[in-house]
Amino acid sequence: MWARLNHLFDAEDEWTRPLPENYLRFDAVLALVMFACSAVGVEIVRSMGVLGSESAPIWAQYLAMASAAALLAIRRRFPLLTGLGATGHMLVIGSVMPLVMGQVSLQVLYFVAIYSAAAWARDRRALVGVAVGIAIALAVWMIWYLALGSGMQQILDAVDDADRSSGLFPPVPAYLVYTALINIVYFGGAAALGITSWRGARRRHALAEQAHTIEAQAEALRDRAVVEERLRIARELHDVIAHHVAAIGVQAGAARRVMDRDPEAAAGALRTVEESSRSAVSEMRGLLGALRSADLLTGRETAGQSADAPADAPGTAAPDPSRSAGHGLADVERLAASLDTVDFTTAVSVVPGTDHPIEEVPPLVGLSLYRSAQEALANIRRHSTADHAGVVVRTGELPGGAPYAEVEVLDDGRPRTGTSGSGLGLLGMRERVRSHGGECEIGPRVTGGYRVRVRLPYRPNADAGPG
């Protein structure tokens, strides 16, 4: 029984219904309006002669109405006290001024008071006790009023004026049941409406909290997207600089060695240096433009550029690196050739899988594989004694049927002493592979040399993810 009451009044819920702004002012105005309506209602009933047998003076009747209305001024600040006060008020006034208590105007005041207790009680466990106490008090008062008071006499007077044979039930029990049902439905309805109001406020609060949580999560996701985009651009920038600086160093060294013996070969190497430097500048501009645009989109300011700069200002465009750089698997051969010198050569072979030509590989997947090959070849030139490297580009199908593309870079050299790097290139390669849900193998070969293999799954004719 007690568990059901706790469930009915949500006694296990620790949530406290927040009070609205200016609630005291609103409740005070409500109390004044209800007192005015009660006074008008009682005067109308008095004019009809209904209160002619009421022995209490008029000032006492008005005091009863005023004290009942005053309870509504604290109905949300002290809801349980309001409910108890209204119940006590009804029992006292019903005993000394039953005709006044029975008027609709006062009954509405009691209804609002019981409703407020159920709707605004902050301690729901205490509300259960108050509700049980009110129910017991009303039941005891009705029994006392009907058994010992004037209630039974009023029923008998009404029965004497009625046709006793017009109904199915005896008149006295019918009056008793009728009176009990009216009180149960009336005050039970007030409590039910109050519980419904409290639960509605609870749901609205939960929805507001969910909306706030979703907004916070969306903001976190936006910040995370910005961080991931910057990390991606940082990887791209590292690969661009590392490749072109390595190529420039290799070709400049080759030009220096053959400058006296073969001026034409030296000029060709210097042309490669010139092209590589221009390509590096172009790619870095594109990447820095994308980074600046990301800052503008998030409302931040970049160095030398205000966040309210026009969208078409120079350097503020956000080109897709896969489109601005134009690199893909088709460029791997040219990439390898840019590192060739008289003492270092590369061989590139393309092995397309059945039904999976190189051309169907999405641009972002192709760019990621291109960057992986670029980093691997640059590492060979910087950190290895190898004089030859092999690059293999493959496509195929995974055991589950999903297509993949991979690039494998092999060399036959040994680590060159005193050339250890920062490790950021390999870290960026692994991050890029992880963003595509792929796999990579990086490490020395049993037969000597080093091996880098990167395999990325993809969906044909779709961007598989950030590069």
Helices and strands as residue ranges (DSSP letters): H 2-8, H 23-47, H 58-71, G 72-74, H 79-96, H 98-101, H 104-120, H 124-147, H 151-160, H 171-258, H 263-297, H 321-324, G 329-331, H 332-337, E 345-351, G 358-360, H 363-383, E 388-397, E 403-411, H 424-436, E 439-444, E 450-457
